[in-house]
Every structure is written in C-alpha cells, then in structure tokens.
Amino acid sequence: MGLDYIEILIGYEEEFGIQIPNAIASKLETVGLAHEYIVQVTRSKNPPPTPEFVWDKMVQITAEQLRIKPSTITKDSYYVKDLGCG
C-alpha cells in the first residue's frame, strides 16, 4: 500500500483514537473491511461511536485525502483498485 493509504489510516487512527497495527492494515483492502475493524475496536469506548458515525467520518477522511467525491466511496470500494490509493 502506498502513502495515500497510510495517510488515510493515520486519519482514521487520529479521528477514532485507535491504533491500527501493520499486520491488520495490510488486510484492510476495502473501505468496508476497515469500517468493520474500526467499529469493532471502538466498541469499548464510552460511549462507543455508532457504525453510522464511523462510516460518515471514514468517508470524509478518505474523500479529503484522495480529493474525490464522497459519493464514489462504498463499503465495497478497494483502496487501491477502485479509489486509486498508491
């Protein structure tokens, strides 16, 4: 994964106060997989963010980083193949 992908993950980590280990990051090929992971690891927060809130923030971070329209991002979007993360 390239620099764009790393910067997106850093944005997720900062937004949600989490750390995404490299071993996990390499497996998060789609936005949906990343969403599932973030929802899972933030469940212990008090109060936990809703899955909808997590999704909205992820879309915002991803769209801003890649300079693309938020509407092009779906849970099935691959970071590299579909969104052009290099």
Buried (B, 14 or more C-beta within 10 A) or exposed (E): BEEBBEBBBEBBBEBBEEEBEEEBBEEBBBBBBBBBBBBEBBEEEEEEBEEEEBBEBBBBBBBEBBEBEEEEBEBEBBBBEBBEBE
